[in-house]
């Protein structure tokens, strides 16, 4: 019998892999619907799964249950077991039900790859908001949350959800990093998706890196801001929190969305924060849809040294607004060329938002009187729409008197697509055509060309409804108007020595340019400088236009409408250009037009283009330049012959008979 041999059997190894599935874990300790007495997040018994939420888990804090919530929960870095990858926070404010009365405070860094979800329910007391019921890094230094997505869902009457990060110390350094795509959206109640990030730092430290920050860090991420509805504080309210973005991101925004932030100043001797920081250092030309409103809330005024800064780039719009302070300077210094491609968001009488006509606004709010200053520092500025200066502070509500609203453009080229409007509707300057007290009049609104001047190109009208500025204005600057039906408001320019700083004169005034025609009319609709007497004619005496040089370009027309025009150096009219004096006066042969004059003898030059001068209120009249009392003026050199009038009349009558016969 053959002996059987046992074959070798390969050993079998059994591997048992234990996989812990990610779970949603709901807090059941203090402040929960279970009302357990313990507030220790490190105890598994305080969580519905029996385990403290760790990596992969989502921690849920539900403040919407029964009974009424009391006490507070505070989590810090010593709570090592608590390390969720997602967090859901449910708050409630309801006068008829249960209301969260104490905050959830988390002073611990977290990586929320599953995201952060905030759910706010209830009717909300008086339509108010959650007042920092979720607080991050308020009692610690350097708390950082990396959040893949932020989901905000508010209740029917909530204005917005307010998330508290950091504290009022400039050395807190709490950071929220949004690492992926993000959408801030409105629901049917126009409120869901709105959030306030509350971290009020009004004075920065030396490095500007330690104040609270909201950072969108995703490379190539898409950030979407939808309509904020009737929320007049914007889709995102940042308080004193820094906003940091990347230049390679795509920012999409509804025309009526905007972000709202508080202004700040740098520490003594140091520059302030960037309005929007570029994480990667690139120009921020991807923010052309992002509208920004900055409210001056700093406790001290900014200087040229401590002012906030603005990265070179293309933004939607910028509104510099005073809010809650008086007599202080809010200032922004450009660090490169700036463009504003969209429009400031306003609200109508029903509280609904709409895009205004202005891409840049400087405003003193009612009850406040702060300076609002944007210094281009010699860099160039493009504004697709208009520029608006408005003093709403009122005539007697502020003891500080009017403060400057200034766009400083010395050495810059400025392109403005719409109108320039300067106004003070609440008693800080005469506004009605025949009235206004002038008390507390704001004489500090200006596009200021400084000592060396600027080149300003205006596609709309120049509409100044306040007193002549004490600033330099455009006295050494070139103003080119290219609007097809633009107007220029005449203001005070009675002092003309070296284009006086108290005048609205310009150095060089161009009407149209090559390939870009203009039709510009001078108007005097508003009392700008003189004391109101009730007589519109007397009120406006001395209001006139002064320029060193006036150039009327090809296919362009300047209609002076009988307003006073003084030219210090030269007048030039292109072969296809037109000067329309439109005096509105009864002229005859030899009449001299006193309202339009040049200093000294310019007759030789003026007569070169005398055939391009007319008076539309005296059809057919011709003019020549003459020297009158040391000034060059236009004199009627020819009038239509009576026979010409007869032929014109006969032609009109013939046309009438012709059309009657056809009928």
C-alpha positions as CSV (number, residue, x, y, z in Angstrom):
1,X,0.0,0.0,0.0
2,X,1.2,3.3,-1.1
3,X,1.9,5.7,1.7
4,X,-0.2,8.8,1.4
5,X,1.7,12.1,1.7
6,X,0.1,15.2,3.1
7,X,0.4,18.1,0.7
8,X,1.5,21.4,1.9
9,X,-1.4,23.7,2.4
10,X,-0.8,27.4,2.2
11,X,-1.7,29.2,5.3
12,X,-4.9,31.3,5.2
13,X,-4.6,34.6,6.9
14,X,-7.9,36.3,8.0
15,X,-7.8,40.0,8.3
16,X,-10.6,41.7,10.2
17,X,-10.9,45.3,9.3
18,X,-12.8,47.5,11.6
19,X,-14.3,50.5,9.8
20,X,-15.9,53.3,11.8
21,X,-18.6,54.9,9.7
22,X,-19.0,58.7,9.8
23,X,-22.2,59.5,11.8
24,X,-24.3,62.5,12.7
25,X,-23.9,63.0,16.4
26,X,-26.4,65.2,18.3
27,X,-25.5,66.9,21.5
28,X,-27.7,65.9,24.5
29,X,-26.0,67.7,27.3
30,X,-26.9,71.1,28.7
31,X,-28.8,73.4,26.4
32,X,-30.2,70.4,24.5
33,X,-33.8,69.1,24.3
34,X,-32.7,66.4,26.7
35,X,-31.5,69.0,29.2
36,X,-28.8,66.8,30.7
37,X,-27.0,68.7,33.4
38,X,-23.5,68.2,32.1
39,X,-21.8,70.6,29.7
40,X,-18.7,68.4,29.1
41,X,-18.4,67.7,25.4
42,X,-15.8,65.1,26.1
43,X,-18.4,62.8,27.7
44,X,-19.9,60.3,25.2
45,X,-23.0,60.2,27.4
46,X,-23.8,63.7,26.4
47,X,-24.1,62.7,22.7
48,X,-27.0,60.6,21.3
49,X,-24.6,58.0,19.7
50,X,-22.7,57.6,23.0
51,X,-19.5,58.8,21.3
52,X,-17.9,62.2,21.1
53,X,-17.9,63.3,17.4
54,X,-14.5,62.9,15.8
55,X,-12.9,62.9,12.4
56,X,-15.5,62.1,9.7
57,X,-18.5,62.8,12.1
58,X,-20.9,65.7,12.0
59,X,-21.6,67.4,15.3
60,X,-25.2,68.7,15.7
61,X,-26.1,71.4,18.2
62,X,-29.9,71.7,18.3
63,X,-31.2,74.8,20.1
64,X,-34.7,74.4,18.7
65,X,-36.1,72.0,21.2
66,X,-38.1,72.0,24.4
67,X,-37.6,73.1,27.1
68,X,-36.4,76.8,26.9
69,X,-32.7,76.7,26.6
70,X,-30.5,78.0,29.4
71,X,-26.8,78.0,30.2
72,X,-23.9,78.0,27.7
73,X,-21.5,75.6,26.1
74,X,-17.9,76.4,25.7
75,X,-15.4,74.3,23.8
76,X,-11.7,74.9,23.6
77,X,-8.4,73.2,22.6
78,X,-8.3,71.1,25.8
79,X,-11.3,69.2,24.4
80,X,-9.2,66.9,22.3
81,X,-11.8,64.2,21.6
82,X,-14.1,66.8,20.0
83,X,-12.9,67.0,16.4
84,X,-15.8,66.7,14.0
85,X,-15.5,67.1,10.2
86,X,-18.9,68.8,10.0
87,X,-21.0,71.0,12.2
88,X,-24.7,71.8,12.2
89,X,-25.9,74.6,14.4
90,X,-29.7,75.1,14.8
91,X,-30.8,78.2,16.6
92,X,-34.2,79.5,17.4
93,X,-35.7,82.9,18.3
94,X,-39.5,82.9,18.8
95,X,-41.5,85.0,21.2
96,X,-44.2,82.3,21.3
97,X,-41.9,79.3,21.6
98,X,-38.4,78.4,22.7
99,X,-35.5,80.8,22.3
100,X,-31.8,80.2,22.5
101,X,-30.7,82.4,25.4
102,X,-26.9,81.6,25.6
103,X,-24.2,81.2,23.0
104,X,-22.3,78.2,21.8
105,X,-18.7,79.1,22.1
106,X,-16.0,77.1,20.2
107,X,-12.4,78.3,20.8
108,X,-10.9,75.4,19.0
109,X,-9.5,75.0,15.4
110,X,-11.5,72.6,13.2
111,X,-11.3,71.2,9.7
112,X,-14.9,71.0,8.6
113,X,-14.6,69.1,5.3
114,X,-18.2,68.2,5.6
115,X,-19.1,71.9,5.9
116,X,-20.8,74.2,8.4
117,X,-24.6,74.4,8.3
118,X,-26.5,77.1,10.2
119,X,-30.3,76.8,10.5
120,X,-32.2,79.6,12.2
121,X,-35.9,79.1,12.8
122,X,-38.8,80.8,14.5
123,X,-40.3,84.2,13.7
124,X,-37.5,86.2,15.3
125,X,-38.2,88.9,17.8
126,X,-39.2,92.1,16.0
127,X,-37.5,90.7,12.8
128,X,-34.2,90.8,14.6
129,X,-31.2,88.6,14.1
130,X,-29.2,86.0,16.1
131,X,-26.8,88.1,18.2
132,X,-23.6,86.1,18.1
133,X,-25.2,82.8,19.3
134,X,-22.5,80.9,17.6
135,X,-19.1,82.3,18.6
136,X,-15.8,81.2,17.2
137,X,-12.4,82.1,18.7
138,X,-13.8,84.8,21.0
139,X,-11.7,83.8,24.0
140,X,-8.6,82.4,22.4
141,X,-5.7,83.3,20.1
142,X,-5.3,81.9,16.6
143,X,-8.5,79.8,16.2
144,X,-8.8,78.6,12.5
145,X,-11.8,76.9,10.9
146,X,-11.3,75.4,7.4
147,X,-14.8,75.1,6.0
148,X,-15.5,73.3,2.7
149,X,-18.9,74.9,2.4
150,X,-21.1,77.3,4.4
151,X,-24.8,76.6,4.3
152,X,-27.1,79.2,5.9
153,X,-30.8,78.8,6.2
154,X,-32.7,81.4,8.0
155,X,-36.3,81.6,9.3
156,X,-39.2,83.5,7.8
157,X,-38.5,86.8,9.5
158,X,-34.8,86.7,10.1
159,X,-32.9,89.6,8.7
160,X,-29.7,87.7,8.7
161,X,-27.6,85.3,10.9
162,X,-24.8,86.9,12.9
163,X,-21.8,84.8,13.5
164,X,-19.3,86.1,16.1
165,X,-15.6,85.5,15.4
166,X,-12.7,86.9,17.3
167,X,-13.2,89.8,19.6
168,X,-12.4,93.5,19.6
169,X,-8.7,92.9,20.1
170,X,-6.5,93.5,17.0
171,X,-4.4,90.5,18.2
172,X,-7.1,87.8,18.1
173,X,-6.3,86.3,14.7
174,X,-9.4,84.1,14.3
175,X,-9.7,82.9,10.7
176,X,-12.5,81.4,8.7
177,X,-11.2,79.7,5.5
178,X,-13.8,78.9,2.9
179,X,-12.0,76.2,0.9
180,X,-14.5,75.4,-1.8
181,X,-17.1,76.9,-4.1
182,X,-19.6,79.0,-2.1
183,X,-23.1,80.5,-2.8
184,X,-24.8,83.0,-0.7
185,X,-28.4,82.9,-1.8
186,X,-31.8,84.4,-1.0
187,X,-35.0,82.4,-0.4
188,X,-38.5,83.6,-1.2
189,X,-38.4,85.8,1.9
190,X,-35.2,87.5,0.6
191,X,-33.3,86.6,3.6
192,X,-31.8,83.1,3.5
193,X,-28.1,83.1,2.8
194,X,-27.3,86.5,4.4
195,X,-24.7,86.4,7.2
196,X,-23.0,88.9,9.4
197,X,-19.4,88.0,10.5
198,X,-19.1,90.1,13.6
199,X,-15.5,90.9,14.7
200,X,-15.2,94.6,15.4
201,X,-11.6,95.7,15.1
202,X,-11.4,99.4,14.4
203,X,-7.6,99.8,15.0
204,X,-5.3,97.4,13.4
205,X,-2.0,96.1,14.8
206,X,1.3,96.8,13.0
207,X,1.2,93.8,10.6
208,X,-2.6,93.8,9.9
209,X,-2.5,90.0,10.1
210,X,-4.0,89.4,13.5
211,X,-7.5,90.8,13.2
212,X,-10.3,88.3,12.4
213,X,-10.4,87.2,8.8
214,X,-12.8,85.7,6.4
215,X,-10.7,84.0,3.6
216,X,-11.9,82.4,0.4
217,X,-8.9,80.1,-0.2
218,X,-10.1,77.7,-2.9
219,X,-7.9,77.8,-5.9
220,X,-10.1,78.6,-8.9
221,X,-13.2,78.4,-6.8
222,X,-16.5,80.1,-7.8
223,X,-18.2,82.4,-5.3
224,X,-21.7,83.5,-6.0
225,X,-23.6,86.3,-4.3
226,X,-27.3,86.5,-5.1
227,X,-29.9,89.2,-4.4
228,X,-29.9,90.2,-0.8
229,X,-33.6,91.2,-1.0
230,X,-34.5,94.0,1.3
231,X,-31.6,93.6,3.6
232,X,-29.8,97.0,3.4
233,X,-26.7,95.7,5.1
234,X,-25.8,93.4,2.2
235,X,-25.4,89.7,1.5
236,X,-22.3,89.5,3.7
237,X,-21.7,91.9,6.6
238,X,-18.1,91.8,7.8
239,X,-17.9,94.2,10.6
240,X,-14.2,94.8,11.2
241,X,-13.3,91.4,9.7
242,X,-10.8,91.2,6.8
243,X,-11.9,89.8,3.5
244,X,-9.2,87.8,1.6
245,X,-9.7,86.3,-1.8
246,X,-7.6,84.8,-4.7
247,X,-7.1,86.4,-8.0
248,X,-7.8,83.1,-9.9
249,X,-11.3,82.7,-8.5
250,X,-14.6,83.5,-10.3
251,X,-16.9,85.9,-8.4
252,X,-20.4,86.0,-9.7
253,X,-22.9,88.5,-8.2
254,X,-26.4,89.8,-8.7
255,X,-26.4,93.5,-9.7
256,X,-28.2,94.2,-6.4
257,X,-26.0,92.3,-4.1
258,X,-23.2,93.8,-2.1
259,X,-20.9,93.2,0.9
260,X,-20.9,95.5,3.9
261,X,-17.8,96.1,6.1
262,X,-16.6,98.5,8.8
263,X,-13.6,100.7,8.2
264,X,-10.5,100.7,10.3
265,X,-7.2,102.4,10.6
266,X,-3.6,101.1,10.9
267,X,-1.6,101.3,14.1
268,X,0.2,104.6,14.6
269,X,2.7,105.0,11.8
270,X,1.6,101.8,9.9
271,X,-0.7,101.4,6.9
272,X,-4.1,100.0,7.4
273,X,-5.7,96.8,6.1
274,X,-6.6,96.1,2.5
275,X,-10.3,96.5,1.7
276,X,-10.0,93.2,0.0
277,X,-6.7,91.3,0.4
278,X,-5.2,89.3,-2.5
279,X,-4.1,86.0,-1.0
280,X,-1.8,85.1,-3.9
281,X,-0.7,88.7,-4.5
282,X,-2.2,89.1,-8.0
283,X,-4.3,92.0,-9.2
284,X,-8.0,91.4,-8.3
285,X,-9.4,91.9,-11.8
286,X,-11.9,89.1,-11.0
287,X,-14.1,91.2,-8.7
288,X,-16.0,93.2,-11.4
289,X,-19.3,92.2,-10.0
290,X,-18.5,92.7,-6.3
291,X,-20.1,95.8,-4.8
292,X,-18.5,97.0,-1.6
293,X,-19.9,99.4,1.1
294,X,-17.5,100.6,3.8
295,X,-18.9,102.2,6.9
296,X,-16.6,104.5,8.9
297,X,-16.8,103.0,12.4
298,X,-13.3,103.6,13.6
299,X,-12.6,105.3,17.0
300,X,-9.8,107.4,15.5
301,X,-9.5,109.1,12.1
302,X,-7.1,107.8,9.5
303,X,-4.1,109.7,8.2
304,X,-2.4,109.3,4.8
305,X,-0.1,106.9,6.6
306,X,-2.6,104.8,8.5
307,X,-5.3,104.7,5.8
308,X,-6.8,101.5,4.5
309,X,-5.5,100.3,1.2
310,X,-7.1,99.0,-2.0
311,X,-5.4,96.4,-4.2
312,X,-5.2,97.1,-7.9
313,X,-8.0,95.4,-9.7
314,X,-11.5,95.6,-11.1
315,X,-14.3,95.8,-8.6
316,X,-18.1,96.3,-8.9
317,X,-18.5,99.5,-7.0
318,X,-17.3,101.3,-3.9
319,X,-19.5,103.2,-1.4
320,X,-17.6,105.0,1.4
321,X,-20.1,105.9,4.1
322,X,-20.0,107.4,7.5
323,X,-21.8,105.4,10.2
324,X,-21.9,106.0,13.9
325,X,-18.9,108.4,14.2
326,X,-18.4,112.1,13.8
327,X,-15.5,114.3,12.9
328,X,-13.2,111.5,11.8
329,X,-11.5,110.7,8.5
330,X,-12.2,107.4,6.7
331,X,-9.5,107.1,4.0
332,X,-8.4,104.5,1.4
333,X,-5.2,104.7,-0.6
334,X,-4.9,103.0,-3.9
335,X,-1.9,100.8,-4.5
336,X,-2.4,100.3,-8.2
337,X,-4.8,101.2,-11.0
338,X,-8.5,100.7,-10.0
339,X,-11.6,100.0,-12.1
340,X,-15.3,100.0,-11.0
341,X,-17.4,98.2,-13.5
342,X,-20.8,98.0,-11.8
343,X,-23.1,100.3,-9.7
344,X,-23.7,101.1,-6.0
345,X,-26.9,99.4,-4.7
346,X,-29.7,101.7,-3.5
347,X,-33.1,100.9,-2.1
348,X,-36.5,102.4,-3.2
349,X,-39.4,103.5,-1.1
350,X,-40.7,100.0,-0.8
351,X,-37.3,98.8,0.5
352,X,-36.4,96.9,-2.7
353,X,-32.8,97.1,-4.1
354,X,-31.8,98.5,-7.4
355,X,-28.6,99.4,-9.2
356,X,-27.9,103.2,-9.1
357,X,-26.3,105.3,-11.7
358,X,-23.0,105.5,-9.8
359,X,-20.0,103.2,-9.4
360,X,-18.3,105.3,-6.8
361,X,-20.0,107.2,-3.9
362,X,-18.8,109.3,-1.0
363,X,-21.4,110.0,1.7
364,X,-21.9,111.6,5.0
365,X,-24.7,109.8,6.7
366,X,-27.6,111.6,8.5
367,X,-26.5,112.5,12.0
368,X,-22.8,112.0,11.3
369,X,-20.0,114.1,9.7
370,X,-17.0,112.1,8.6
371,X,-14.5,112.7,5.9
372,X,-14.6,110.1,3.1
373,X,-11.4,110.2,1.0
374,X,-10.1,108.0,-1.8
375,X,-6.6,108.8,-2.7
376,X,-5.5,107.4,-6.1
377,X,-1.9,108.2,-5.3
378,X,-1.1,108.9,-9.0
379,X,-2.6,105.6,-10.2
380,X,-5.4,105.6,-12.8
381,X,-9.1,105.2,-12.2
382,X,-11.9,103.9,-14.4
383,X,-15.5,104.2,-13.3
384,X,-18.0,102.7,-15.8
385,X,-20.9,104.7,-14.3
386,X,-21.0,108.0,-12.4
387,X,-19.3,109.4,-9.2
388,X,-21.6,110.6,-6.4
389,X,-20.7,113.0,-3.5
390,X,-23.6,113.4,-1.1
391,X,-23.8,115.1,2.4
392,X,-26.9,113.9,4.2
393,X,-25.8,115.0,7.6
394,X,-28.3,117.8,7.9
395,X,-27.8,121.5,8.7
396,X,-27.8,121.4,12.4
397,X,-27.6,117.8,13.6
398,X,-23.8,117.8,13.7
399,X,-21.5,120.2,15.5
400,X,-18.4,119.3,13.6
401,X,-19.4,121.2,10.5
402,X,-19.0,119.8,7.0
403,X,-16.2,117.3,6.4
404,X,-14.4,116.6,3.1
405,X,-15.7,114.2,0.5
406,X,-12.7,113.8,-1.7
407,X,-11.5,111.9,-4.7
408,X,-7.8,112.8,-4.8
409,X,-6.4,112.2,-8.4
410,X,-3.2,114.2,-8.7
411,X,-1.1,112.7,-11.5
412,X,-3.9,110.3,-12.4
413,X,-6.0,109.7,-15.5
414,X,-9.6,109.3,-14.5
415,X,-12.3,107.9,-16.8
416,X,-15.9,108.4,-15.7
417,X,-18.6,106.9,-17.8
418,X,-21.6,108.6,-16.2
419,X,-22.4,111.8,-14.3
420,X,-20.5,113.6,-11.5
421,X,-23.1,114.6,-8.9
422,X,-22.3,116.7,-5.8
423,X,-25.2,117.4,-3.6
424,X,-26.3,118.2,0.0
425,X,-30.0,117.7,0.1
426,X,-30.4,118.1,3.9
427,X,-29.5,121.7,4.3
428,X,-25.7,121.7,3.9
429,X,-25.9,123.7,0.8
430,X,-28.3,125.6,-1.4
431,X,-30.0,123.3,-3.8
432,X,-33.1,124.9,-5.2
433,X,-32.7,127.1,-8.3
434,X,-33.9,130.2,-6.3
435,X,-33.2,129.4,-2.7
436,X,-31.2,127.8,0.1
437,X,-29.7,129.2,3.2
438,X,-26.1,128.1,2.7
439,X,-25.8,127.4,6.5
440,X,-23.4,124.6,7.2
441,X,-22.8,124.5,3.5
442,X,-20.4,121.7,2.5
443,X,-17.6,123.4,0.5
444,X,-15.3,120.4,0.7
445,X,-16.6,118.1,-2.0
446,X,-14.1,117.7,-4.8
447,X,-12.4,115.8,-7.5
448,X,-9.0,117.2,-6.6
449,X,-6.2,117.4,-9.1
450,X,-3.8,118.7,-6.6
451,X,-0.7,120.8,-7.4
452,X,0.1,119.1,-10.7
453,X,-3.4,118.3,-12.0
454,X,-5.0,115.3,-13.5
455,X,-6.6,114.1,-16.8
456,X,-10.4,113.6,-16.2
457,X,-12.5,112.2,-19.0
458,X,-16.3,112.5,-18.4
459,X,-18.9,110.6,-20.4
460,X,-21.9,112.2,-18.6
461,X,-22.7,115.6,-17.0
462,X,-21.0,117.7,-14.4
463,X,-23.7,118.4,-11.9
464,X,-22.5,120.4,-8.9
465,X,-25.3,121.5,-6.5
466,X,-23.1,122.7,-3.6
467,X,-20.9,125.7,-2.9
468,X,-17.5,126.1,-4.6
469,X,-14.9,123.8,-3.0
470,X,-12.0,125.2,-1.0
471,X,-10.0,122.3,-2.5
472,X,-7.9,122.4,-5.6
473,X,-10.6,120.8,-7.7
474,X,-9.4,120.7,-11.4
475,X,-7.5,124.0,-11.5
476,X,-4.4,122.4,-13.0
477,X,-6.3,119.6,-14.7
478,X,-7.7,118.6,-18.0
479,X,-11.4,117.9,-18.2
480,X,-12.7,116.2,-21.3
481,X,-16.4,115.8,-21.8
482,X,-17.7,113.3,-24.4
483,X,-21.4,113.0,-23.6
484,X,-23.8,113.4,-26.4
485,X,-26.2,115.5,-24.4
486,X,-24.2,116.4,-21.3
487,X,-24.5,119.5,-19.1
488,X,-22.0,121.4,-17.0
489,X,-23.3,123.2,-14.0
490,X,-21.9,126.7,-13.6
491,X,-20.6,127.5,-10.1
492,X,-18.5,130.2,-8.5
493,X,-15.3,131.1,-10.4
494,X,-15.1,134.8,-9.6
495,X,-11.5,134.6,-8.5
496,X,-9.4,133.5,-11.4
497,X,-5.8,134.1,-10.3
498,X,-3.9,131.0,-11.4
499,X,-7.2,129.1,-11.6
500,X,-8.1,129.9,-8.0
501,X,-8.6,127.0,-5.6
502,X,-12.0,128.4,-4.7
503,X,-13.2,128.1,-8.3
504,X,-14.7,125.4,-10.4
505,X,-12.5,126.4,-13.3
506,X,-10.3,123.9,-15.1
507,X,-7.0,124.2,-16.8
508,X,-7.9,122.7,-20.1
509,X,-11.6,122.0,-21.0
510,X,-12.1,119.7,-24.0
511,X,-15.5,119.2,-25.7
512,X,-15.2,115.9,-27.5
513,X,-12.1,114.2,-28.8
514,X,-11.0,112.6,-32.0
515,X,-13.6,110.0,-32.9
516,X,-15.7,110.7,-29.8
517,X,-18.0,113.6,-30.3
518,X,-19.7,115.6,-27.6
519,X,-22.7,118.0,-27.2
520,X,-22.2,120.0,-24.0
521,X,-24.4,122.7,-22.6
522,X,-23.6,125.1,-19.8
523,X,-26.4,125.4,-17.2
524,X,-27.0,127.3,-14.0
525,X,-29.8,125.4,-12.3
526,X,-28.6,125.7,-8.7
527,X,-27.5,128.4,-6.4
528,X,-23.9,127.3,-5.5
529,X,-22.2,130.1,-3.7
530,X,-24.1,133.3,-3.1
531,X,-26.5,134.1,-0.2
532,X,-30.0,133.4,-1.2
533,X,-32.2,136.5,-1.7
534,X,-35.2,134.9,-3.2
535,X,-34.3,136.5,-6.6
536,X,-32.8,133.8,-8.7
537,X,-31.1,136.3,-11.0
538,X,-29.4,138.1,-8.1
539,X,-28.5,134.9,-6.3
540,X,-26.4,133.6,-9.2
541,X,-24.4,136.8,-9.9
542,X,-20.7,135.9,-10.1
543,X,-21.3,132.2,-10.9
544,X,-19.4,131.6,-14.1
545,X,-17.1,129.2,-15.9
546,X,-13.4,129.8,-16.1
547,X,-10.8,127.8,-18.0
548,X,-7.2,128.5,-19.2
549,X,-8.0,126.8,-22.5
550,X,-11.2,125.6,-24.2
551,X,-11.0,123.1,-27.1
552,X,-14.1,122.2,-29.1
553,X,-13.3,119.0,-31.0
554,X,-14.5,117.5,-34.3
555,X,-18.3,117.3,-34.8
556,X,-18.7,118.6,-31.3
557,X,-20.8,121.5,-29.9
558,X,-20.4,123.7,-26.9
559,X,-23.6,125.6,-26.1
560,X,-22.9,128.3,-23.4
561,X,-26.6,129.3,-23.1
562,X,-25.7,132.9,-22.2
563,X,-23.8,131.8,-19.1
564,X,-20.6,133.8,-18.2
565,X,-17.5,132.2,-19.7
566,X,-14.0,133.5,-19.1
567,X,-11.0,132.1,-21.0
568,X,-7.6,132.9,-19.7
569,X,-5.3,131.6,-22.5
570,X,-6.8,130.1,-25.6
571,X,-9.9,129.1,-27.5
572,X,-9.7,126.5,-30.3
573,X,-12.6,125.2,-32.5
574,X,-12.1,122.2,-34.9
575,X,-13.1,122.7,-38.5
576,X,-16.2,120.6,-37.8
577,X,-16.8,122.0,-34.3
578,X,-19.4,124.6,-33.2
579,X,-19.6,127.2,-30.4
580,X,-23.2,128.1,-29.8
581,X,-23.5,131.3,-27.7
582,X,-27.3,130.9,-27.4
583,X,-27.5,134.2,-25.6
584,X,-31.3,134.4,-25.5
585,X,-30.8,138.2,-26.0
586,X,-32.1,140.4,-28.8
587,X,-29.0,141.2,-30.9
588,X,-28.4,143.6,-33.8
589,X,-25.6,144.5,-36.1
590,X,-22.6,145.5,-34.0
591,X,-23.9,144.0,-30.7
592,X,-21.1,142.7,-28.4
593,X,-21.7,139.5,-26.4
594,X,-20.3,140.4,-23.0
595,X,-21.0,136.9,-21.4
596,X,-18.2,135.2,-23.4
597,X,-14.8,136.8,-23.2
598,X,-11.0,136.0,-23.2
599,X,-8.4,137.9,-21.2
600,X,-6.3,140.1,-23.4
601,X,-6.1,140.3,-27.1
602,X,-6.9,136.9,-28.7
603,X,-8.7,138.4,-31.8
604,X,-6.3,137.0,-34.4
605,X,-6.7,133.4,-33.3
606,X,-10.5,133.7,-32.6
607,X,-11.2,135.1,-36.1
608,X,-9.6,132.1,-37.7
609,X,-12.7,130.1,-36.6
610,X,-15.3,132.9,-36.4
611,X,-17.4,131.0,-39.0
612,X,-17.9,128.2,-36.5
613,X,-19.5,130.5,-33.9
614,X,-23.3,131.0,-33.9
615,X,-26.2,132.0,-31.7
616,X,-29.1,129.6,-32.0
617,X,-31.4,132.2,-30.4
618,X,-30.5,134.7,-33.3
619,X,-30.6,132.5,-36.4
620,X,-28.4,133.5,-39.2
621,X,-26.2,136.0,-37.3
622,X,-22.5,135.9,-37.9
623,X,-19.7,137.0,-35.5
624,X,-16.2,138.3,-35.4
625,X,-13.7,138.6,-32.5
626,X,-13.0,142.2,-31.3
627,X,-11.0,143.7,-28.4
628,X,-13.3,145.4,-26.0
629,X,-12.0,146.9,-22.7
630,X,-8.9,144.7,-22.8
631,X,-10.9,141.6,-23.4
632,X,-11.6,139.5,-26.5
633,X,-15.4,139.2,-27.2
634,X,-17.7,138.2,-30.0
635,X,-19.4,140.9,-31.9
636,X,-22.3,140.6,-34.4
637,X,-20.7,141.1,-37.9
638,X,-23.6,140.3,-40.1
639,X,-27.3,139.8,-39.8
640,X,-29.8,138.2,-42.2
641,X,-31.1,140.7,-44.8
642,X,-34.8,141.5,-44.7
643,X,-35.1,139.8,-48.1
644,X,-33.6,136.7,-46.5
645,X,-36.4,136.8,-43.9
646,X,-39.0,137.3,-46.7
647,X,-37.7,134.3,-48.6
648,X,-37.7,132.2,-45.5
649,X,-41.3,133.3,-44.7
650,X,-42.4,132.7,-48.3
651,X,-40.9,129.2,-48.2
652,X,-42.8,128.4,-45.0
653,X,-46.0,129.7,-46.4
654,X,-45.5,127.8,-49.6
655,X,-45.0,124.6,-47.7
656,X,-48.3,125.3,-45.7
657,X,-50.2,125.8,-49.0
658,X,-48.7,122.7,-50.5
659,X,-49.7,120.5,-47.6
660,X,-53.2,122.0,-47.5
661,X,-53.7,121.1,-51.2
662,X,-52.6,117.6,-50.6
663,X,-55.2,117.2,-48.0
